[in-house]
Amino acid sequence: MAALGITRRSVYQYVQRRLLPAPVLYSNGKTGVRARWSVVALDHAEFIVEQREIGYTLGEIAAMIAARWGTHDKVPLAPPASKPPPASSGNSPPSQGPPAEPG
């Protein structure tokens, strides 16, 4: 995306607004999580840049993208989690059954 002159912040915003399909995230276990963008996403990004240069708003561009490519592959990224929940160790006590009703 840097080759098209799009900042990371703009790319994130485009995914959140469903202008771009979300990337495939992967990690090699050494250098952190990376994003792989499909050729379709790059086509969308190039289209967005061209339309922004003409003067269209993101709302107008979103309608053009939906008409041209559809929205089936556009799902917003989940917001970054602050901390994942702790994993279960499998040593939890056995279930006591349903709680008693007050009464």
Sequence and secondary structure as in RCSB ss.txt:
>XXXX:A:sequence
MAALGITRRSVYQYVQRRLLPAPVLYSNGKTGVRARWSVVALDHAEFIVEQREIGYTLGEIAAMIAARWGTHDKV
PLAPPASKPPPASSGNSPPSQGPPAEPG
>XXXX:A:secstr
 GGGT  HHHHHHHHHTTSS   EEEE SSS EEEE  HHHHHHHHHHHHHHHHT  HHHHHHHHHHHH STT  
      SS      S       S     
